[in-house]
Amino acid sequence: MKKIQFLGLSLMALGALGALAARAPNAVADDAEAGPVKASAPIQRVFVPDGFDDNDNVEVILHGHFPNSCMKSGPVEFDVNRDLRVISIRSEVYVYSPDACLQVEIPFIQKVSLGNLEEGVWKIEVGGNLRRQPLPLVVRHAKSAAPDEVLYAPVEDVLLLPEPQGDGHRVVVSGQWPQASAGKCFELVRIESYLGKDHSLVVLPIAELKNEGECKSSDVRRRVFSSSAPVAEKLPQDVLVHVRVLNGESLNKFFE
């Protein structure tokens, strides 16, 4: 009787081992499919563009380099302390399995939209790997209740090119106008730019909506635009180009 009982227990043990062996490949697959882990973003520069009013969507731009292709941009969170006028920003990345990574530095930009902030001087703190003093953010009082003091063009792309002659630069903006009313047209009248204290080049593509008598014959039909203007100031080796656009946000590109 004891031999039969022992044999039964042995068969049960073998069955359990077989079940574990059958599940082992699935266990490995489950680990592989667990997804990436979160880590602090390798932020190297923080840009606080100038010129925001208290009726703007205030923005801060984060820039850095991923050490390889196994990092991807993740969520950005922030806290606004209106009593102390301090904004704390936390940026994260997704880190994937290093089995098949390209060992190359990959630049990235994260735009942090802070919404409307009251007039005054704020402090920007960025946590994670970046350790530095808080940066000042100046929010001015809006001169009117309009979204912007001028009409900005709906820029979709920007380039920063060296001048063919000399050591200056030229900024090139392009995009597509929205559908205007019958007989009216949009026109990009001028491109203003200035270099901020944080080495960001703020670009203001100023447009106007014109009546039929002021439109060129082709302007009524043509909605795609491209225009350029020289940059008056000498630029640093690395610069963020921050373009204000029609939808109230911005277009940002980092040039190295």
WOQUI-V544853 format. One record per pair of residues at least 24 apart in sequence whose C-alpha atoms are under 10 Angstrom apart, sorted by the first residue. I is the first residue (numbers start at 0). J is the second residue. D is the distance in Angstrom with one decimal. If there is no record, write none. Layout:
BEGIN
i | j | d
I | J | D
I | J | D
END
This chain:
BEGIN
i | j | d
31 | 95 | 9.9
31 | 96 | 8.2
33 | 95 | 10.0
34 | 93 | 9.0
34 | 94 | 8.9
34 | 95 | 7.1
34 | 96 | 8.5
35 | 69 | 9.2
35 | 70 | 9.0
35 | 71 | 9.5
35 | 92 | 9.3
35 | 93 | 5.6
35 | 94 | 5.2
35 | 95 | 4.6
35 | 96 | 7.1
36 | 70 | 9.8
36 | 91 | 10.0
36 | 92 | 8.3
36 | 93 | 5.6
36 | 94 | 5.3
36 | 95 | 6.8
36 | 96 | 9.0
37 | 70 | 9.5
37 | 71 | 9.8
37 | 72 | 9.9
37 | 73 | 7.8
37 | 74 | 9.3
37 | 91 | 6.4
37 | 92 | 5.7
37 | 93 | 4.8
37 | 94 | 6.1
37 | 95 | 9.1
38 | 70 | 9.4
38 | 73 | 8.8
38 | 90 | 8.6
38 | 91 | 5.5
38 | 92 | 5.5
38 | 93 | 6.5
38 | 94 | 6.9
38 | 127 | 8.6
38 | 128 | 9.6
39 | 73 | 9.2
39 | 89 | 7.7
39 | 90 | 6.1
39 | 91 | 4.5
39 | 92 | 6.1
39 | 93 | 8.9
39 | 94 | 9.8
39 | 126 | 8.2
39 | 127 | 5.2
39 | 128 | 6.4
39 | 129 | 9.2
40 | 64 | 9.0
40 | 65 | 8.4
40 | 70 | 9.0
40 | 71 | 9.2
40 | 72 | 7.8
40 | 73 | 8.1
40 | 74 | 9.6
40 | 75 | 9.4
40 | 89 | 8.4
40 | 90 | 5.5
40 | 91 | 4.6
40 | 92 | 5.1
40 | 93 | 8.6
40 | 94 | 9.8
40 | 109 | 10.0
40 | 126 | 9.3
40 | 127 | 6.9
40 | 128 | 7.0
40 | 129 | 8.7
41 | 65 | 6.8
41 | 66 | 8.7
41 | 70 | 9.9
41 | 90 | 8.7
41 | 91 | 8.5
41 | 92 | 8.3
41 | 107 | 9.7
41 | 127 | 7.8
41 | 128 | 6.0
41 | 129 | 7.2
42 | 90 | 8.1
42 | 91 | 9.5
42 | 107 | 9.1
42 | 108 | 9.1
42 | 109 | 9.4
42 | 125 | 8.7
42 | 126 | 9.2
42 | 127 | 8.1
42 | 128 | 6.8
42 | 129 | 5.9
42 | 130 | 9.6
43 | 128 | 8.5
43 | 129 | 6.6
43 | 130 | 9.4
44 | 108 | 9.7
44 | 129 | 8.4
44 | 197 | 9.4
44 | 239 | 9.9
45 | 108 | 9.9
45 | 109 | 9.8
45 | 123 | 9.1
45 | 124 | 9.6
45 | 125 | 8.2
45 | 129 | 9.4
45 | 134 | 8.4
45 | 197 | 8.2
45 | 199 | 9.9
46 | 110 | 9.7
46 | 134 | 8.9
46 | 136 | 9.9
46 | 195 | 9.3
46 | 196 | 9.3
46 | 197 | 5.9
46 | 198 | 7.8
46 | 199 | 6.7
46 | 238 | 9.8
46 | 239 | 7.8
46 | 241 | 9.5
47 | 123 | 8.5
47 | 134 | 7.8
47 | 135 | 7.8
47 | 136 | 6.4
47 | 137 | 8.9
47 | 195 | 8.6
47 | 196 | 8.8
47 | 197 | 6.7
47 | 198 | 9.3
47 | 199 | 7.9
48 | 136 | 8.3
48 | 137 | 9.2
48 | 194 | 9.3
48 | 195 | 6.6
48 | 196 | 8.4
48 | 197 | 7.3
48 | 198 | 8.8
48 | 199 | 6.3
48 | 200 | 8.1
48 | 201 | 6.9
48 | 239 | 9.4
48 | 240 | 9.6
48 | 241 | 7.4
48 | 242 | 10.0
49 | 136 | 7.9
49 | 137 | 7.2
49 | 138 | 8.4
49 | 139 | 9.7
49 | 193 | 9.5
49 | 194 | 9.1
49 | 195 | 6.3
49 | 196 | 8.2
49 | 197 | 8.8
49 | 199 | 8.6
49 | 200 | 9.4
49 | 201 | 7.5
49 | 241 | 9.8
50 | 136 | 9.8
50 | 137 | 7.9
50 | 138 | 7.4
50 | 139 | 7.5
50 | 195 | 9.3
50 | 201 | 8.6
51 | 115 | 9.5
51 | 116 | 9.3
51 | 118 | 9.4
51 | 136 | 9.0
51 | 137 | 7.4
51 | 138 | 5.5
51 | 139 | 6.4
51 | 140 | 8.7
51 | 141 | 8.6
51 | 147 | 9.9
52 | 115 | 8.4
52 | 116 | 8.1
52 | 117 | 8.4
52 | 118 | 7.2
52 | 119 | 9.6
52 | 137 | 8.6
52 | 138 | 5.2
52 | 139 | 4.6
52 | 140 | 5.4
52 | 141 | 5.1
52 | 142 | 8.5
52 | 146 | 9.7
52 | 147 | 8.9
53 | 114 | 9.3
53 | 115 | 6.0
53 | 116 | 5.5
53 | 117 | 5.4
53 | 118 | 5.5
53 | 119 | 8.8
53 | 137 | 9.8
53 | 138 | 6.0
53 | 139 | 6.0
53 | 140 | 5.5
53 | 141 | 5.8
53 | 142 | 9.6
54 | 114 | 8.8
54 | 115 | 5.9
54 | 116 | 7.6
54 | 117 | 8.4
54 | 118 | 9.2
54 | 138 | 9.4
54 | 139 | 9.1
54 | 140 | 8.0
54 | 141 | 6.3
54 | 142 | 9.6
54 | 143 | 9.1
54 | 144 | 7.7
54 | 145 | 8.4
54 | 146 | 6.8
54 | 147 | 8.3
55 | 113 | 9.5
55 | 114 | 7.1
55 | 115 | 5.8
55 | 116 | 7.9
55 | 117 | 10.0
55 | 138 | 9.1
55 | 139 | 9.8
55 | 140 | 10.0
55 | 141 | 8.5
55 | 146 | 7.1
55 | 147 | 7.9
55 | 247 | 7.4
55 | 248 | 8.8
56 | 111 | 10.0
56 | 112 | 6.5
56 | 113 | 6.5
56 | 114 | 4.3
56 | 115 | 5.3
56 | 116 | 8.0
56 | 146 | 9.7
56 | 247 | 6.9
56 | 248 | 7.0
56 | 249 | 9.6
57 | 111 | 8.4
57 | 112 | 6.1
57 | 113 | 5.3
57 | 114 | 5.4
57 | 115 | 6.2
57 | 116 | 7.1
57 | 136 | 9.4
57 | 138 | 8.3
57 | 247 | 9.6
57 | 248 | 8.6
57 | 249 | 10.0
58 | 110 | 6.7
58 | 111 | 5.5
58 | 112 | 4.7
58 | 113 | 5.8
58 | 114 | 7.6
58 | 115 | 9.6
58 | 136 | 9.8
58 | 248 | 8.2
58 | 249 | 8.4
59 | 88 | 9.5
59 | 109 | 8.5
59 | 110 | 6.1
59 | 111 | 5.1
59 | 112 | 6.7
59 | 113 | 7.6
59 | 123 | 8.7
59 | 136 | 9.1
60 | 108 | 6.9
60 | 109 | 5.9
60 | 110 | 4.7
60 | 111 | 6.1
60 | 112 | 8.8
60 | 199 | 9.7
60 | 239 | 8.9
60 | 241 | 9.1
60 | 251 | 8.1
60 | 252 | 9.9
61 | 88 | 9.9
61 | 90 | 8.7
61 | 107 | 8.3
61 | 108 | 5.6
61 | 109 | 5.0
61 | 110 | 6.3
61 | 111 | 7.7
61 | 125 | 9.2
62 | 106 | 7.4
62 | 107 | 5.9
62 | 108 | 4.7
62 | 109 | 6.5
62 | 110 | 8.9
62 | 239 | 9.0
62 | 252 | 9.8
62 | 253 | 8.0
63 | 104 | 9.6
63 | 105 | 8.4
63 | 106 | 5.8
63 | 107 | 5.7
63 | 108 | 6.8
63 | 109 | 8.9
63 | 253 | 9.9
64 | 103 | 9.5
64 | 104 | 5.9
64 | 105 | 5.2
64 | 106 | 4.3
64 | 107 | 5.9
64 | 108 | 8.8
65 | 92 | 9.3
65 | 102 | 9.7
65 | 103 | 8.1
65 | 104 | 5.5
65 | 105 | 5.0
65 | 106 | 6.3
65 | 107 | 7.3
66 | 100 | 9.8
66 | 101 | 9.0
66 | 102 | 6.9
66 | 103 | 6.2
66 | 104 | 4.7
66 | 105 | 6.7
66 | 106 | 9.0
67 | 94 | 9.9
67 | 97 | 9.1
67 | 100 | 6.2
67 | 101 | 5.5
67 | 102 | 4.7
67 | 103 | 5.0
67 | 104 | 5.6
67 | 105 | 6.6
67 | 106 | 10.0
68 | 94 | 9.2
68 | 95 | 8.8
68 | 97 | 8.8
68 | 99 | 8.6
68 | 100 | 5.3
68 | 101 | 5.2
68 | 102 | 6.8
68 | 103 | 7.0
68 | 104 | 7.8
68 | 105 | 7.1
69 | 93 | 8.1
69 | 94 | 5.8
69 | 95 | 5.1
69 | 96 | 6.8
69 | 97 | 6.3
69 | 98 | 8.9
69 | 99 | 7.9
69 | 100 | 5.5
69 | 101 | 7.5
69 | 102 | 9.0
70 | 94 | 4.7
70 | 95 | 6.4
70 | 96 | 9.3
70 | 97 | 9.4
70 | 100 | 9.1
70 | 105 | 9.0
71 | 95 | 8.2
71 | 105 | 9.7
71 | 107 | 8.9
72 | 107 | 7.7
72 | 108 | 8.6
72 | 109 | 7.8
73 | 109 | 9.2
74 | 109 | 9.3
75 | 109 | 8.0
75 | 110 | 8.8
75 | 111 | 7.2
75 | 112 | 9.7
76 | 111 | 8.4
76 | 113 | 9.9
77 | 111 | 8.5
77 | 112 | 9.5
77 | 113 | 8.1
77 | 123 | 10.0
77 | 124 | 9.4
77 | 125 | 9.0
77 | 126 | 9.9
78 | 113 | 9.3
78 | 124 | 9.8
79 | 113 | 8.5
79 | 116 | 9.3
79 | 121 | 9.9
79 | 122 | 10.0
79 | 123 | 9.6
80 | 121 | 9.6
80 | 122 | 9.8
81 | 116 | 8.6
81 | 117 | 8.5
81 | 121 | 9.0
83 | 121 | 8.3
83 | 122 | 8.7
84 | 116 | 9.4
84 | 117 | 9.1
84 | 119 | 8.4
84 | 120 | 7.3
84 | 121 | 4.9
84 | 122 | 6.4
84 | 123 | 8.9
84 | 136 | 9.7
85 | 120 | 9.2
85 | 121 | 5.7
85 | 122 | 4.8
85 | 123 | 6.2
85 | 124 | 7.4
85 | 133 | 8.8
85 | 134 | 9.9
85 | 135 | 9.5
85 | 136 | 9.5
86 | 113 | 8.8
86 | 121 | 7.4
86 | 122 | 6.1
86 | 123 | 5.0
86 | 124 | 6.1
86 | 125 | 8.5
86 | 133 | 9.3
86 | 134 | 9.9
86 | 136 | 9.6
87 | 122 | 8.4
87 | 123 | 6.2
87 | 124 | 4.7
87 | 125 | 5.9
87 | 126 | 7.3
87 | 133 | 9.3
88 | 113 | 9.9
88 | 123 | 7.5
88 | 124 | 6.1
88 | 125 | 4.8
88 | 126 | 6.2
88 | 127 | 9.0
89 | 124 | 8.7
89 | 125 | 6.1
89 | 126 | 5.4
89 | 127 | 6.7
89 | 128 | 10.0
90 | 125 | 7.9
90 | 126 | 7.5
90 | 127 | 7.3
90 | 128 | 9.6
91 | 126 | 9.9
91 | 127 | 8.3
106 | 253 | 8.6
106 | 255 | 9.9
107 | 252 | 9.5
107 | 253 | 8.7
108 | 239 | 9.8
108 | 251 | 8.0
108 | 252 | 7.8
108 | 253 | 7.8
109 | 251 | 9.2
110 | 248 | 9.9
110 | 249 | 9.0
110 | 250 | 9.3
110 | 251 | 8.1
112 | 248 | 8.5
112 | 249 | 9.9
134 | 197 | 9.4
146 | 245 | 9.7
146 | 246 | 9.7
146 | 247 | 7.7
147 | 245 | 9.1
147 | 247 | 8.2
149 | 203 | 9.3
149 | 204 | 9.5
149 | 205 | 6.6
149 | 206 | 7.7
149 | 207 | 8.5
149 | 245 | 9.7
150 | 187 | 9.5
150 | 203 | 9.5
150 | 204 | 8.3
150 | 205 | 5.8
150 | 206 | 5.4
150 | 207 | 6.4
150 | 208 | 8.5
150 | 243 | 9.9
150 | 244 | 8.7
150 | 245 | 6.9
151 | 187 | 8.5
151 | 190 | 9.7
151 | 203 | 6.9
151 | 204 | 5.5
151 | 205 | 4.8
151 | 206 | 5.5
151 | 207 | 8.3
151 | 242 | 9.4
151 | 243 | 6.8
151 | 244 | 5.3
151 | 245 | 4.8
151 | 246 | 8.5
151 | 247 | 8.7
152 | 176 | 7.4
152 | 177 | 9.5
152 | 185 | 8.6
152 | 186 | 8.5
152 | 187 | 6.8
152 | 188 | 9.6
152 | 190 | 9.7
152 | 203 | 8.5
152 | 204 | 5.6
152 | 205 | 6.1
152 | 206 | 5.5
152 | 207 | 8.5
152 | 224 | 9.5
152 | 242 | 9.7
152 | 243 | 8.2
152 | 244 | 5.7
152 | 245 | 5.4
152 | 246 | 9.0
153 | 177 | 8.0
153 | 204 | 8.6
153 | 205 | 9.9
153 | 206 | 9.2
153 | 224 | 9.6
153 | 242 | 9.8
153 | 243 | 8.6
153 | 244 | 5.1
153 | 245 | 4.8
153 | 246 | 7.1
153 | 247 | 9.6
153 | 248 | 9.9
153 | 249 | 9.6
153 | 250 | 9.7
154 | 204 | 7.9
154 | 224 | 8.9
154 | 225 | 8.9
154 | 242 | 7.7
154 | 243 | 8.1
154 | 244 | 5.8
154 | 245 | 7.6
154 | 246 | 9.6
154 | 249 | 8.7
154 | 250 | 7.5
155 | 242 | 9.5
155 | 244 | 8.4
155 | 249 | 9.5
155 | 250 | 7.2
156 | 225 | 9.4
156 | 242 | 9.2
156 | 250 | 7.5
156 | 251 | 9.0
156 | 252 | 8.9
157 | 202 | 9.6
157 | 225 | 9.6
157 | 226 | 9.9
157 | 227 | 9.5
157 | 240 | 8.1
157 | 241 | 9.2
157 | 242 | 7.9
157 | 250 | 7.9
157 | 251 | 8.3
157 | 252 | 7.6
158 | 227 | 9.1
158 | 240 | 8.7
158 | 252 | 8.4
158 | 253 | 10.0
158 | 254 | 8.9
159 | 227 | 9.5
159 | 229 | 9.7
159 | 230 | 9.2
159 | 238 | 9.7
159 | 240 | 8.1
159 | 252 | 9.3
159 | 253 | 9.6
159 | 254 | 7.6
160 | 227 | 9.8
160 | 229 | 9.5
160 | 230 | 9.9
160 | 254 | 9.9
161 | 229 | 9.5
161 | 230 | 9.8
162 | 229 | 8.1
162 | 230 | 9.5
166 | 233 | 8.3
166 | 234 | 9.7
167 | 229 | 7.7
167 | 230 | 7.0
167 | 231 | 7.8
167 | 232 | 7.9
167 | 233 | 6.6
167 | 234 | 8.0
168 | 228 | 8.9
168 | 229 | 6.1
168 | 230 | 5.6
168 | 231 | 8.2
168 | 232 | 8.7
168 | 233 | 8.0
168 | 234 | 7.9
169 | 227 | 6.6
169 | 228 | 5.6
169 | 229 | 4.3
169 | 230 | 5.5
169 | 231 | 8.9
170 | 200 | 9.9
170 | 202 | 8.4
170 | 226 | 8.5
170 | 227 | 5.5
170 | 228 | 5.6
170 | 229 | 6.3
170 | 230 | 6.7
170 | 240 | 9.0
171 | 225 | 7.2
171 | 226 | 5.8
171 | 227 | 4.2
171 | 228 | 6.8
171 | 229 | 8.9
172 | 202 | 9.4
172 | 204 | 7.9
172 | 224 | 8.3
172 | 225 | 5.7
172 | 226 | 5.6
172 | 227 | 6.2
172 | 228 | 8.9
172 | 242 | 8.9
173 | 204 | 9.9
173 | 223 | 7.6
173 | 224 | 5.5
173 | 225 | 4.1
173 | 226 | 6.5
173 | 227 | 8.8
174 | 222 | 8.4
174 | 223 | 5.9
174 | 224 | 5.6
174 | 225 | 6.6
174 | 226 | 9.5
175 | 221 | 9.0
175 | 222 | 5.4
175 | 223 | 4.3
175 | 224 | 5.9
175 | 225 | 8.7
176 | 221 | 8.6
176 | 222 | 4.9
176 | 223 | 6.3
176 | 224 | 7.3
176 | 245 | 9.7
177 | 222 | 7.3
177 | 223 | 9.4
177 | 245 | 9.9
178 | 219 | 9.6
178 | 220 | 9.7
178 | 222 | 7.8
179 | 208 | 8.2
179 | 209 | 9.6
179 | 219 | 8.3
179 | 220 | 9.8
179 | 222 | 9.2
180 | 208 | 9.6
180 | 210 | 9.3
180 | 211 | 9.9
180 | 219 | 9.5
181 | 210 | 9.2
181 | 211 | 8.3
181 | 219 | 8.4
182 | 209 | 8.8
182 | 210 | 6.5
182 | 211 | 4.7
182 | 212 | 8.4
182 | 213 | 9.8
182 | 214 | 8.3
182 | 218 | 9.9
182 | 219 | 6.7
182 | 220 | 9.7
183 | 208 | 6.9
183 | 209 | 5.6
183 | 210 | 4.7
183 | 211 | 5.0
183 | 212 | 8.6
183 | 213 | 8.5
183 | 214 | 7.1
183 | 218 | 8.7
183 | 219 | 6.5
183 | 220 | 9.9
184 | 208 | 5.7
184 | 209 | 5.4
184 | 210 | 6.7
184 | 211 | 7.1
184 | 212 | 10.0
184 | 213 | 8.5
184 | 214 | 6.1
184 | 215 | 8.6
184 | 216 | 9.9
184 | 217 | 9.6
184 | 218 | 6.1
184 | 219 | 5.3
184 | 220 | 8.4
184 | 221 | 8.9
184 | 222 | 8.6
185 | 209 | 6.1
185 | 210 | 9.0
185 | 214 | 8.3
185 | 218 | 7.6
185 | 219 | 8.2
185 | 221 | 9.7
185 | 222 | 8.3
185 | 224 | 9.7
186 | 213 | 9.9
186 | 214 | 8.3
186 | 215 | 9.6
186 | 218 | 8.0
186 | 222 | 9.7
186 | 224 | 8.8
187 | 224 | 8.3
187 | 225 | 8.9
187 | 226 | 7.8
188 | 226 | 9.7
189 | 226 | 8.9
189 | 227 | 8.9
189 | 228 | 8.0
190 | 226 | 8.4
190 | 227 | 7.4
190 | 228 | 6.2
190 | 229 | 8.8
190 | 230 | 9.5
191 | 228 | 8.0
191 | 229 | 9.2
191 | 230 | 8.4
191 | 231 | 9.5
192 | 228 | 8.9
192 | 229 | 8.9
192 | 230 | 6.7
192 | 231 | 7.9
192 | 232 | 8.8
192 | 240 | 9.6
192 | 241 | 9.5
192 | 242 | 9.0
193 | 230 | 7.8
193 | 231 | 7.8
193 | 232 | 7.2
193 | 234 | 9.9
194 | 230 | 9.2
194 | 231 | 9.3
194 | 232 | 7.0
194 | 233 | 8.7
194 | 234 | 7.7
194 | 235 | 9.6
194 | 238 | 9.2
194 | 239 | 9.6
194 | 240 | 9.3
195 | 239 | 9.9
197 | 238 | 9.1
197 | 239 | 9.1
198 | 234 | 8.0
198 | 235 | 7.1
198 | 236 | 9.6
198 | 237 | 8.0
198 | 238 | 5.8
198 | 239 | 6.9
198 | 240 | 9.1
199 | 234 | 9.3
199 | 235 | 9.4
199 | 237 | 9.1
199 | 238 | 5.7
199 | 239 | 4.6
199 | 240 | 5.9
199 | 241 | 6.7
199 | 251 | 9.7
199 | 252 | 9.9
199 | 253 | 9.0
200 | 230 | 9.2
200 | 232 | 9.5
200 | 234 | 8.3
200 | 235 | 9.9
200 | 238 | 6.8
200 | 239 | 6.0
200 | 240 | 4.8
200 | 241 | 5.9
200 | 242 | 8.2
200 | 251 | 9.8
200 | 252 | 10.0
200 | 253 | 9.9
201 | 239 | 8.4
201 | 240 | 6.2
201 | 241 | 4.9
201 | 242 | 6.0
201 | 243 | 7.7
201 | 249 | 10.0
201 | 251 | 9.6
202 | 230 | 9.5
202 | 240 | 7.1
202 | 241 | 6.0
202 | 242 | 4.6
202 | 243 | 6.5
202 | 244 | 9.3
202 | 249 | 9.7
202 | 250 | 9.5
202 | 251 | 10.0
203 | 241 | 8.8
203 | 242 | 6.2
203 | 243 | 5.7
203 | 244 | 7.9
204 | 228 | 9.9
204 | 242 | 7.6
204 | 243 | 7.2
204 | 244 | 7.5
204 | 245 | 9.2
205 | 243 | 9.3
205 | 244 | 9.2
205 | 245 | 9.5
206 | 245 | 9.4
END
